[in-house]
Amino acid sequence: MSLTLGAIVLNVPATGPAAEFWQQALGYDASDSNPDFLVPRSGPPTRLHLDETDRTHLDLWVSDGSTLEAEVERLVTLGARRIEWTYPPDADFVVLAAPDGTVFCIIG
């Protein structure tokens, strides 16, 4: 195989504020070559999830040692907000919007 997933591109209204939020939310750093490229400090590679009904968004998985609600509250403190969403019974996720309006999910 000669291809790998190199990046997920998010369309945001302004890269500076978006970069600040996502760096704090994910523990990423700005690339030395371009501050609009955010790179993980460590961790597993990102998988590509294909779906016929959802819009493009990030699914952020809660790692061991934290909880869904703790991460939701941490991100709300950083400026994210809960949005109205119709959840299935026993949902294991919460839908949030970043300060710039980008919708994403936290998965417990």
Secondary structure, 3 states (H helix, E strand, C coil): CCCCCCCCCCCCCCHHHHHHHHHHHHCEEECCCCCCCEEECCCCCCCCCCCCCCCCCEEEECCCCCCHHHHHHHHHHCCCEECCCCCCCCCCEEEEECCCCCEEEEEC
